[in-house]
Amino acid sequence: MTTPHDIEQRLEALEIKASFTEDVVDKLDQIIIRQQQTIDALIGEVRALREQSARASEGGAPRNLRDELPPHY
């Protein structure tokens, strides 16, 4: 048989678990926000690099792979 004391202990345990769960959810939310900001910044960088590459390839003459070699060759 369940006593009022048992019910009170179970309720207290549930409140503690709920509190910890809220804390974890808040931390995960902050992580997701930071990750989305990083993703947005990376998307912007990729977009800028694509535009830069497109402008460079519009320059005219086809690229020569020898021009791409590092200076130590």
TORZA-504955 format. One record per residue: residue number from 1; residue in one letter; chain; x, y, z of N, C-alpha, C, O, CB in turn. Coordinates in Angstrom, 1 decimal, always signed. Glycine has a CB too. Example, Ala and Ser with C-alpha at 12.3 -4.5 7.8 and 13.67 -1.06 7.14 Angstrom:
! TORZA-504955
site seq:1&type:A&mol:A&n.u:+13.2&n.v:-5.7&n.w:+7.8&ca.u:+12.3&ca.v:-4.5&ca.w:+7.8&c.u:+13.2&c.v:-3.3&c.w:+7.8&o.u:+14.2&o.v:-3.3&o.w:+8.5&cb.u:+11.3&cb.v:-4.5&cb.w:+9.0 .
site seq:2&type:S&mol:A&n.u:+12.8&n.v:-2.2&n.w:+7.1&ca.u:+13.7&ca.v:-1.1&ca.w:+7.1&c.u:+12.9&c.v:+0.0&c.w:+7.9&o.u:+13.4&o.v:+1.1&o.w:+8.0&cb.u:+14.1&cb.v:-0.6&cb.w:+5.7 .
***
This chain:
! TORZA-504955
site seq:1&type:M&mol:A&n.u:+0.8&n.v:-1.2&n.w:+0.0&ca.u:+0.0&ca.v:+0.0&ca.w:+0.0&c.u:+0.9&c.v:+1.2&c.w:+0.0&o.u:+1.9&o.v:+1.3&o.w:+0.7&cb.u:-1.0&cb.v:+0.0&cb.w:+1.2 .
site seq:2&type:T&mol:A&n.u:+0.5&n.v:+2.2&n.w:-0.7&ca.u:+1.3&ca.v:+3.5&ca.w:-0.9&c.u:+0.9&c.v:+4.4&c.w:+0.2&o.u:-0.3&o.v:+4.8&o.w:+0.4&cb.u:+1.1&cb.v:+4.1&cb.w:-2.2 .
site seq:3&type:T&mol:A&n.u:+1.9&n.v:+4.9&n.w:+0.9&ca.u:+1.6&ca.v:+5.9&ca.w:+2.0&c.u:+1.9&c.v:+7.3&c.w:+1.5&o.u:+2.5&o.v:+7.5&o.w:+0.5&cb.u:+2.5&cb.v:+5.6&cb.w:+3.2 .
site seq:4&type:P&mol:A&n.u:+1.3&n.v:+8.3&n.w:+2.2&ca.u:+1.5&ca.v:+9.6&ca.w:+1.8&c.u:+3.0&c.v:+10.0&c.w:+1.7&o.u:+3.4&o.v:+10.8&o.w:+0.9&cb.u:+0.8&cb.v:+10.6&cb.w:+2.7 .
site seq:5&type:H&mol:A&n.u:+3.8&n.v:+9.4&n.w:+2.6&ca.u:+5.2&ca.v:+9.7&ca.w:+2.7&c.u:+5.9&c.v:+9.1&c.w:+1.4&o.u:+6.8&o.v:+9.8&o.w:+0.8&cb.u:+5.9&cb.v:+9.0&cb.w:+3.9 .
site seq:6&type:D&mol:A&n.u:+5.5&n.v:+7.9&n.w:+0.9&ca.u:+6.0&ca.v:+7.4&ca.w:-0.3&c.u:+5.7&c.v:+8.2&c.w:-1.5&o.u:+6.5&o.v:+8.5&o.w:-2.4&cb.u:+5.5&cb.v:+5.9&cb.w:-0.5 .
site seq:7&type:I&mol:A&n.u:+4.5&n.v:+8.7&n.w:-1.5&ca.u:+4.0&ca.v:+9.6&ca.w:-2.6&c.u:+4.8&c.v:+10.9&c.w:-2.6&o.u:+5.2&o.v:+11.4&o.w:-3.7&cb.u:+2.5&cb.v:+9.9&cb.w:-2.5 .
site seq:8&type:E&mol:A&n.u:+5.1&n.v:+11.4&n.w:-1.5&ca.u:+5.8&ca.v:+12.7&ca.w:-1.3&c.u:+7.3&c.v:+12.4&c.w:-1.8&o.u:+7.8&o.v:+13.3&o.w:-2.5&cb.u:+5.8&cb.v:+13.2&cb.w:+0.1 .
site seq:9&type:Q&mol:A&n.u:+7.9&n.v:+11.3&n.w:-1.5&ca.u:+9.2&ca.v:+11.0&ca.w:-1.9&c.u:+9.3&c.v:+10.8&c.w:-3.4&o.u:+10.2&o.v:+11.3&o.w:-4.1&cb.u:+9.8&cb.v:+9.7&cb.w:-1.2 .
site seq:10&type:R&mol:A&n.u:+8.3&n.v:+10.1&n.w:-4.0&ca.u:+8.3&ca.v:+9.9&ca.w:-5.4&c.u:+8.1&c.v:+11.3&c.w:-6.1&o.u:+8.7&o.v:+11.5&o.w:-7.2&cb.u:+7.2&cb.v:+9.0&cb.w:-5.8 .
site seq:11&type:L&mol:A&n.u:+7.2&n.v:+12.1&n.w:-5.6&ca.u:+7.0&ca.v:+13.4&ca.w:-6.2&c.u:+8.2&c.v:+14.3&c.w:-6.2&o.u:+8.6&o.v:+15.0&o.w:-7.1&cb.u:+5.8&cb.v:+14.1&cb.w:-5.5 .
site seq:12&type:E&mol:A&n.u:+8.9&n.v:+14.2&n.w:-5.1&ca.u:+10.2&ca.v:+15.0&ca.w:-4.9&c.u:+11.2&c.v:+14.5&c.w:-5.9&o.u:+11.9&o.v:+15.3&o.w:-6.5&cb.u:+10.7&cb.v:+14.9&cb.w:-3.5 .
site seq:13&type:A&mol:A&n.u:+11.3&n.v:+13.1&n.w:-6.1&ca.u:+12.3&ca.v:+12.6&ca.w:-7.0&c.u:+11.9&c.v:+13.0&c.w:-8.5&o.u:+12.8&o.v:+13.3&o.w:-9.3&cb.u:+12.3&cb.v:+11.0&cb.w:-6.9 .
site seq:14&type:L&mol:A&n.u:+10.6&n.v:+13.1&n.w:-8.8&ca.u:+10.2&ca.v:+13.5&ca.w:-10.1&c.u:+10.5&c.v:+15.0&c.w:-10.3&o.u:+10.9&o.v:+15.4&o.w:-11.4&cb.u:+8.7&cb.v:+13.3&cb.w:-10.3 .
site seq:15&type:E&mol:A&n.u:+10.4&n.v:+15.8&n.w:-9.3&ca.u:+10.7&ca.v:+17.2&ca.w:-9.4&c.u:+12.2&c.v:+17.4&c.w:-9.6&o.u:+12.6&o.v:+18.3&o.w:-10.4&cb.u:+10.2&cb.v:+18.0&cb.w:-8.1 .
site seq:16&type:I&mol:A&n.u:+13.0&n.v:+16.6&n.w:-9.0&ca.u:+14.5&ca.v:+16.7&ca.w:-9.2&c.u:+14.8&c.v:+16.3&c.w:-10.6&o.u:+15.6&o.v:+17.0&o.w:-11.2&cb.u:+15.2&cb.v:+15.8&cb.w:-8.1 .
site seq:17&type:K&mol:A&n.u:+14.2&n.v:+15.2&n.w:-11.1&ca.u:+14.5&ca.v:+14.8&ca.w:-12.4&c.u:+14.1&c.v:+15.8&c.w:-13.4&o.u:+14.8&o.v:+16.1&o.w:-14.4&cb.u:+13.8&cb.v:+13.5&cb.w:-12.7 .
site seq:18&type:A&mol:A&n.u:+12.9&n.v:+16.4&n.w:-13.2&ca.u:+12.4&ca.v:+17.5&ca.w:-14.1&c.u:+13.4&c.v:+18.7&c.w:-14.1&o.u:+13.6&o.v:+19.3&o.w:-15.2&cb.u:+11.0&cb.v:+17.9&cb.w:-13.7 .
site seq:19&type:S&mol:A&n.u:+13.9&n.v:+19.0&n.w:-13.0&ca.u:+14.8&ca.v:+20.2&ca.w:-12.9&c.u:+16.1&c.v:+19.9&c.w:-13.7&o.u:+16.6&o.v:+20.7&o.w:-14.4&cb.u:+15.1&cb.v:+20.5&cb.w:-11.4 .
site seq:20&type:F&mol:A&n.u:+16.6&n.v:+18.7&n.w:-13.5&ca.u:+17.9&ca.v:+18.3&ca.w:-14.2&c.u:+17.6&c.v:+18.3&c.w:-15.7&o.u:+18.4&o.v:+18.7&o.w:-16.5&cb.u:+18.4&cb.v:+17.0&cb.w:-13.7 .
site seq:21&type:T&mol:A&n.u:+16.4&n.v:+17.8&n.w:-16.1&ca.u:+16.0&ca.v:+17.7&ca.w:-17.5&c.u:+16.0&c.v:+19.1&c.w:-18.1&o.u:+16.4&o.v:+19.3&o.w:-19.2&cb.u:+14.7&cb.v:+16.9&cb.w:-17.7 .
site seq:22&type:E&mol:A&n.u:+15.4&n.v:+20.0&n.w:-17.4&ca.u:+15.3&ca.v:+21.4&ca.w:-17.9&c.u:+16.7&c.v:+22.0&c.w:-18.1&o.u:+16.9&o.v:+22.7&o.w:-19.1&cb.u:+14.5&cb.v:+22.3&cb.w:-16.9 .
site seq:23&type:D&mol:A&n.u:+17.6&n.v:+21.7&n.w:-17.2&ca.u:+18.9&ca.v:+22.2&ca.w:-17.3&c.u:+19.6&c.v:+21.6&c.w:-18.5&o.u:+20.3&o.v:+22.4&o.w:-19.2&cb.u:+19.7&cb.v:+21.9&cb.w:-16.0 .
site seq:24&type:V&mol:A&n.u:+19.5&n.v:+20.3&n.w:-18.7&ca.u:+20.1&ca.v:+19.7&ca.w:-19.9&c.u:+19.5&c.v:+20.3&c.w:-21.2&o.u:+20.2&o.v:+20.6&o.w:-22.1&cb.u:+19.9&cb.v:+18.2&cb.w:-19.9 .
site seq:25&type:V&mol:A&n.u:+18.2&n.v:+20.5&n.w:-21.2&ca.u:+17.6&ca.v:+21.0&ca.w:-22.4&c.u:+18.1&c.v:+22.4&c.w:-22.7&o.u:+18.3&o.v:+22.8&o.w:-23.8&cb.u:+16.0&cb.v:+21.0&cb.w:-22.3 .
site seq:26&type:D&mol:A&n.u:+18.2&n.v:+23.2&n.w:-21.7&ca.u:+18.8&ca.v:+24.6&ca.w:-21.8&c.u:+20.2&c.v:+24.6&c.w:-22.4&o.u:+20.5&o.v:+25.4&o.w:-23.3&cb.u:+18.7&cb.v:+25.4&cb.w:-20.5 .
site seq:27&type:K&mol:A&n.u:+21.0&n.v:+23.7&n.w:-21.9&ca.u:+22.4&ca.v:+23.6&ca.w:-22.4&c.u:+22.4&c.v:+23.1&c.w:-23.8&o.u:+23.2&o.v:+23.7&o.w:-24.6&cb.u:+23.2&cb.v:+22.6&cb.w:-21.5 .
site seq:28&type:L&mol:A&n.u:+21.6&n.v:+22.1&n.w:-24.2&ca.u:+21.5&ca.v:+21.6&ca.w:-25.5&c.u:+21.0&c.v:+22.7&c.w:-26.5&o.u:+21.5&o.v:+22.8&o.w:-27.6&cb.u:+20.7&cb.v:+20.4&cb.w:-25.6 .
site seq:29&type:D&mol:A&n.u:+20.1&n.v:+23.5&n.w:-26.0&ca.u:+19.6&ca.v:+24.6&ca.w:-26.8&c.u:+20.7&c.v:+25.6&c.w:-27.1&o.u:+20.8&o.v:+26.1&o.w:-28.3&cb.u:+18.4&cb.v:+25.3&cb.w:-26.1 .
site seq:30&type:Q&mol:A&n.u:+21.5&n.v:+26.0&n.w:-26.1&ca.u:+22.6&ca.v:+26.9&ca.w:-26.4&c.u:+23.6&c.v:+26.3&c.w:-27.3&o.u:+24.2&o.v:+27.0&o.w:-28.2&cb.u:+23.3&cb.v:+27.2&cb.w:-25.0 .
site seq:31&type:I&mol:A&n.u:+23.9&n.v:+25.0&n.w:-27.2&ca.u:+24.8&ca.v:+24.3&ca.w:-28.2&c.u:+24.3&c.v:+24.4&c.w:-29.6&o.u:+25.0&o.v:+24.7&o.w:-30.5&cb.u:+25.0&cb.v:+22.9&cb.w:-27.7 .
site seq:32&type:I&mol:A&n.u:+23.0&n.v:+24.2&n.w:-29.7&ca.u:+22.4&ca.v:+24.2&ca.w:-31.1&c.u:+22.5&c.v:+25.6&c.w:-31.6&o.u:+22.7&o.v:+25.8&o.w:-32.8&cb.u:+20.9&cb.v:+23.7&cb.w:-31.0 .
site seq:33&type:I&mol:A&n.u:+22.2&n.v:+26.6&n.w:-30.8&ca.u:+22.3&ca.v:+28.0&ca.w:-31.3&c.u:+23.7&c.v:+28.3&c.w:-31.8&o.u:+23.9&o.v:+28.9&o.w:-32.8&cb.u:+21.9&cb.v:+29.0&cb.w:-30.1 .
site seq:34&type:R&mol:A&n.u:+24.7&n.v:+27.9&n.w:-31.0&ca.u:+26.1&ca.v:+28.2&ca.w:-31.4&c.u:+26.5&c.v:+27.4&c.w:-32.7&o.u:+27.1&o.v:+27.9&o.w:-33.6&cb.u:+27.1&cb.v:+27.7&cb.w:-30.3 .
site seq:35&type:Q&mol:A&n.u:+26.0&n.v:+26.2&n.w:-32.8&ca.u:+26.3&ca.v:+25.4&ca.w:-34.0&c.u:+25.6&c.v:+26.0&c.w:-35.2&o.u:+26.2&o.v:+26.1&o.w:-36.3&cb.u:+25.8&cb.v:+23.9&cb.w:-33.8 .
site seq:36&type:Q&mol:A&n.u:+24.4&n.v:+26.5&n.w:-35.1&ca.u:+23.7&ca.v:+27.2&ca.w:-36.2&c.u:+24.4&c.v:+28.4&c.w:-36.6&o.u:+24.5&o.v:+28.7&o.w:-37.8&cb.u:+22.3&cb.v:+27.5&cb.w:-35.8 .
site seq:37&type:Q&mol:A&n.u:+25.0&n.v:+29.2&n.w:-35.6&ca.u:+25.7&ca.v:+30.4&ca.w:-36.0&c.u:+27.0&c.v:+30.0&c.w:-36.7&o.u:+27.4&o.v:+30.7&o.w:-37.7&cb.u:+26.1&cb.v:+31.2&cb.w:-34.7 .
site seq:38&type:T&mol:A&n.u:+27.6&n.v:+28.9&n.w:-36.3&ca.u:+28.8&ca.v:+28.5&ca.w:-37.0&c.u:+28.5&c.v:+28.0&c.w:-38.4&o.u:+29.2&o.v:+28.3&o.w:-39.4&cb.u:+29.5&cb.v:+27.3&cb.w:-36.3 .
site seq:39&type:I&mol:A&n.u:+27.4&n.v:+27.3&n.w:-38.6&ca.u:+27.0&ca.v:+26.8&ca.w:-39.9&c.u:+26.7&c.v:+28.0&c.w:-40.8&o.u:+27.1&o.v:+28.0&o.w:-42.0&cb.u:+25.7&cb.v:+25.9&cb.w:-39.8 .
site seq:40&type:D&mol:A&n.u:+26.0&n.v:+29.0&n.w:-40.3&ca.u:+25.6&ca.v:+30.2&ca.w:-41.1&c.u:+26.9&c.v:+30.9&c.w:-41.5&o.u:+27.0&o.v:+31.4&o.w:-42.6&cb.u:+24.8&cb.v:+31.2&cb.w:-40.2 .
site seq:41&type:A&mol:A&n.u:+27.9&n.v:+31.0&n.w:-40.6&ca.u:+29.2&ca.v:+31.7&ca.w:-41.0&c.u:+29.9&c.v:+30.9&c.w:-42.1&o.u:+30.4&o.v:+31.5&o.w:-43.0&cb.u:+30.1&cb.v:+31.8&cb.w:-39.7 .
site seq:42&type:L&mol:A&n.u:+29.9&n.v:+29.6&n.w:-41.9&ca.u:+30.6&ca.v:+28.7&ca.w:-42.9&c.u:+29.8&c.v:+28.8&c.w:-44.3&o.u:+30.5&o.v:+28.8&o.w:-45.3&cb.u:+30.6&cb.v:+27.3&cb.w:-42.5 .
site seq:43&type:I&mol:A&n.u:+28.5&n.v:+28.9&n.w:-44.3&ca.u:+27.8&ca.v:+29.0&ca.w:-45.5&c.u:+28.2&c.v:+30.3&c.w:-46.2&o.u:+28.3&o.v:+30.4&o.w:-47.4&cb.u:+26.2&cb.v:+29.0&cb.w:-45.3 .
site seq:44&type:G&mol:A&n.u:+28.3&n.v:+31.4&n.w:-45.4&ca.u:+28.7&ca.v:+32.7&ca.w:-46.0&c.u:+30.1&c.v:+32.6&c.w:-46.6&o.u:+30.4&o.v:+33.2&o.w:-47.6&cb.u:+28.7&cb.v:+33.7&cb.w:-44.9 .
site seq:45&type:E&mol:A&n.u:+31.0&n.v:+31.9&n.w:-45.9&ca.u:+32.4&ca.v:+31.8&ca.w:-46.4&c.u:+32.4&c.v:+31.0&c.w:-47.7&o.u:+33.1&o.v:+31.4&o.w:-48.7&cb.u:+33.3&cb.v:+31.1&cb.w:-45.4 .
site seq:46&type:V&mol:A&n.u:+31.7&n.v:+29.9&n.w:-47.8&ca.u:+31.6&ca.v:+29.1&ca.w:-49.0&c.u:+31.0&c.v:+29.9&c.w:-50.1&o.u:+31.5&o.v:+29.9&o.w:-51.2&cb.u:+30.8&cb.v:+27.8&cb.w:-48.8 .
site seq:47&type:R&mol:A&n.u:+30.0&n.v:+30.7&n.w:-49.8&ca.u:+29.3&ca.v:+31.5&ca.w:-50.9&c.u:+30.3&c.v:+32.5&c.w:-51.4&o.u:+30.4&o.v:+32.8&o.w:-52.6&cb.u:+28.1&cb.v:+32.2&cb.w:-50.3 .
site seq:48&type:A&mol:A&n.u:+31.1&n.v:+33.2&n.w:-50.5&ca.u:+32.1&ca.v:+34.2&ca.w:-50.9&c.u:+33.2&c.v:+33.5&c.w:-51.7&o.u:+33.6&o.v:+34.1&o.w:-52.7&cb.u:+32.7&cb.v:+34.8&cb.w:-49.7 .
site seq:49&type:L&mol:A&n.u:+33.6&n.v:+32.3&n.w:-51.3&ca.u:+34.7&ca.v:+31.6&ca.w:-52.1&c.u:+34.2&c.v:+31.2&c.w:-53.5&o.u:+34.9&o.v:+31.3&o.w:-54.5&cb.u:+35.1&cb.v:+30.4&cb.w:-51.4 .
site seq:50&type:R&mol:A&n.u:+32.9&n.v:+30.8&n.w:-53.6&ca.u:+32.3&ca.v:+30.5&ca.w:-54.9&c.u:+32.3&c.v:+31.7&c.w:-55.8&o.u:+32.6&o.v:+31.6&o.w:-57.0&cb.u:+30.9&cb.v:+29.9&cb.w:-54.7 .
site seq:51&type:E&mol:A&n.u:+31.9&n.v:+32.8&n.w:-55.2&ca.u:+31.8&ca.v:+34.1&ca.w:-56.0&c.u:+33.2&c.v:+34.5&c.w:-56.5&o.u:+33.4&o.v:+34.9&o.w:-57.6&cb.u:+31.2&cb.v:+35.2&cb.w:-55.2 .
site seq:52&type:Q&mol:A&n.u:+34.2&n.v:+34.3&n.w:-55.6&ca.u:+35.6&ca.v:+34.7&ca.w:-55.9&c.u:+36.1&c.v:+33.8&c.w:-57.0&o.u:+36.8&o.v:+34.2&o.w:-57.9&cb.u:+36.5&cb.v:+34.6&cb.w:-54.6 .
site seq:53&type:S&mol:A&n.u:+35.8&n.v:+32.5&n.w:-56.9&ca.u:+36.2&ca.v:+31.6&ca.w:-57.9&c.u:+35.5&c.v:+31.8&c.w:-59.3&o.u:+36.2&o.v:+31.8&o.w:-60.3&cb.u:+35.9&cb.v:+30.1&cb.w:-57.5 .
site seq:54&type:A&mol:A&n.u:+34.3&n.v:+32.2&n.w:-59.2&ca.u:+33.6&ca.v:+32.5&ca.w:-60.5&c.u:+34.1&c.v:+33.8&c.w:-61.1&o.u:+34.3&o.v:+33.8&o.w:-62.3&cb.u:+32.0&cb.v:+32.7&cb.w:-60.2 .
site seq:55&type:R&mol:A&n.u:+34.5&n.v:+34.8&n.w:-60.3&ca.u:+35.1&ca.v:+36.0&ca.w:-60.9&c.u:+36.4&c.v:+35.7&c.w:-61.5&o.u:+36.8&o.v:+36.2&o.w:-62.5&cb.u:+35.2&cb.v:+37.1&cb.w:-59.8 .
site seq:56&type:A&mol:A&n.u:+37.2&n.v:+34.8&n.w:-60.8&ca.u:+38.5&ca.v:+34.5&ca.w:-61.3&c.u:+38.5&c.v:+33.7&c.w:-62.6&o.u:+39.3&o.v:+33.9&o.w:-63.5&cb.u:+39.3&cb.v:+33.7&cb.w:-60.3 .
site seq:57&type:S&mol:A&n.u:+37.5&n.v:+32.8&n.w:-62.7&ca.u:+37.4&ca.v:+32.0&ca.w:-64.0&c.u:+36.8&c.v:+32.8&c.w:-65.1&o.u:+36.9&o.v:+32.4&o.w:-66.3&cb.u:+36.5&cb.v:+30.8&cb.w:-63.7 .
site seq:58&type:E&mol:A&n.u:+36.1&n.v:+33.9&n.w:-64.8&ca.u:+35.6&ca.v:+34.8&ca.w:-65.9&c.u:+36.7&c.v:+35.6&c.w:-66.5&o.u:+36.5&o.v:+36.2&o.w:-67.6&cb.u:+34.5&cb.v:+35.7&cb.w:-65.3 .
site seq:59&type:G&mol:A&n.u:+37.9&n.v:+35.6&n.w:-66.0&ca.u:+39.0&ca.v:+36.4&ca.w:-66.4&c.u:+39.4&c.v:+36.2&c.w:-67.8&o.u:+40.1&o.v:+37.1&o.w:-68.3&cb.u:+40.1&cb.v:+36.2&cb.w:-65.5 .
site seq:60&type:G&mol:A&n.u:+39.1&n.v:+35.2&n.w:-68.5&ca.u:+39.5&ca.v:+35.0&ca.w:-69.8&c.u:+40.1&c.v:+33.7&c.w:-70.1&o.u:+39.5&o.v:+32.7&o.w:-70.3&cb.u:+40.4&cb.v:+36.1&cb.w:-70.2 .
site seq:61&type:A&mol:A&n.u:+41.4&n.v:+33.7&n.w:-70.3&ca.u:+42.2&ca.v:+32.6&ca.w:-70.8&c.u:+42.0&c.v:+31.4&c.w:-69.9&o.u:+41.9&o.v:+31.5&o.w:-68.6&cb.u:+43.7&cb.v:+32.9&cb.w:-70.8 .
site seq:62&type:P&mol:A&n.u:+42.0&n.v:+30.2&n.w:-70.5&ca.u:+41.9&ca.v:+29.0&ca.w:-69.6&c.u:+43.1&c.v:+28.9&c.w:-68.7&o.u:+44.2&o.v:+29.3&o.w:-69.0&cb.u:+41.8&cb.v:+27.7&cb.w:-70.5 .
site seq:63&type:R&mol:A&n.u:+42.8&n.v:+28.2&n.w:-67.6&ca.u:+43.9&ca.v:+28.1&ca.w:-66.6&c.u:+44.9&c.v:+27.1&c.w:-67.0&o.u:+44.6&o.v:+26.0&o.w:-67.6&cb.u:+43.3&cb.v:+27.7&cb.w:-65.2 .
site seq:64&type:N&mol:A&n.u:+46.1&n.v:+27.4&n.w:-66.7&ca.u:+47.2&ca.v:+26.5&ca.w:-67.0&c.u:+47.6&c.v:+25.8&c.w:-65.7&o.u:+47.9&o.v:+26.6&o.w:-64.7&cb.u:+48.4&cb.v:+27.2&cb.w:-67.7 .
site seq:65&type:L&mol:A&n.u:+47.7&n.v:+24.5&n.w:-65.6&ca.u:+48.1&ca.v:+23.9&ca.w:-64.4&c.u:+49.4&c.v:+24.2&c.w:-63.9&o.u:+49.7&o.v:+24.2&o.w:-62.7&cb.u:+47.9&cb.v:+22.4&cb.w:-64.5 .
site seq:66&type:R&mol:A&n.u:+50.4&n.v:+24.6&n.w:-64.8&ca.u:+51.7&ca.v:+25.0&ca.w:-64.4&c.u:+51.7&c.v:+26.3&c.w:-63.6&o.u:+52.5&o.v:+26.5&o.w:-62.7&cb.u:+52.6&cb.v:+25.2&cb.w:-65.6 .
site seq:67&type:D&mol:A&n.u:+50.7&n.v:+27.1&n.w:-63.9&ca.u:+50.5&ca.v:+28.3&ca.w:-63.1&c.u:+50.1&c.v:+28.0&c.w:-61.6&o.u:+50.2&o.v:+28.9&o.w:-60.7&cb.u:+49.5&cb.v:+29.3&cb.w:-63.7 .
site seq:68&type:E&mol:A&n.u:+49.5&n.v:+26.9&n.w:-61.5&ca.u:+49.0&ca.v:+26.5&ca.w:-60.1&c.u:+50.1&c.v:+25.9&c.w:-59.2&o.u:+49.9&o.v:+25.7&o.w:-58.1&cb.u:+47.9&cb.v:+25.5&cb.w:-60.3 .
site seq:69&type:L&mol:A&n.u:+51.3&n.v:+25.5&n.w:-59.8&ca.u:+52.3&ca.v:+24.9&ca.w:-59.0&c.u:+52.9&c.v:+25.9&c.w:-58.0&o.u:+53.0&o.v:+27.1&o.w:-58.2&cb.u:+53.4&cb.v:+24.4&cb.w:-59.9 .
site seq:70&type:P&mol:A&n.u:+53.2&n.v:+25.3&n.w:-56.8&ca.u:+53.8&ca.v:+26.2&ca.w:-55.8&c.u:+55.2&c.v:+26.7&c.w:-56.2&o.u:+55.8&o.v:+26.1&o.w:-57.1&cb.u:+53.9&cb.v:+25.4&cb.w:-54.5 .
site seq:71&type:P&mol:A&n.u:+55.7&n.v:+27.7&n.w:-55.7&ca.u:+56.9&ca.v:+28.3&ca.w:-56.1&c.u:+58.2&c.v:+27.4&c.w:-55.9&o.u:+59.2&o.v:+27.7&o.w:-56.6&cb.u:+57.1&cb.v:+29.6&cb.w:-55.4 .
site seq:72&type:H&mol:A&n.u:+58.1&n.v:+26.4&n.w:-55.1&ca.u:+59.3&ca.v:+25.6&ca.w:-54.9&c.u:+59.5&c.v:+24.6&c.w:-56.0&o.u:+60.5&o.v:+23.8&o.w:-56.0&cb.u:+59.2&cb.v:+24.9&cb.w:-53.6 .
site seq:73&type:Y&mol:A&n.u:+58.6&n.v:+24.5&n.w:-57.0&ca.u:+58.8&ca.v:+23.5&ca.w:-58.1&c.u:+59.6&c.v:+24.2&c.w:-59.2&o.u:+59.8&o.v:+23.6&o.w:-60.3&cb.u:+57.5&cb.v:+23.0&cb.w:-58.6 .
***
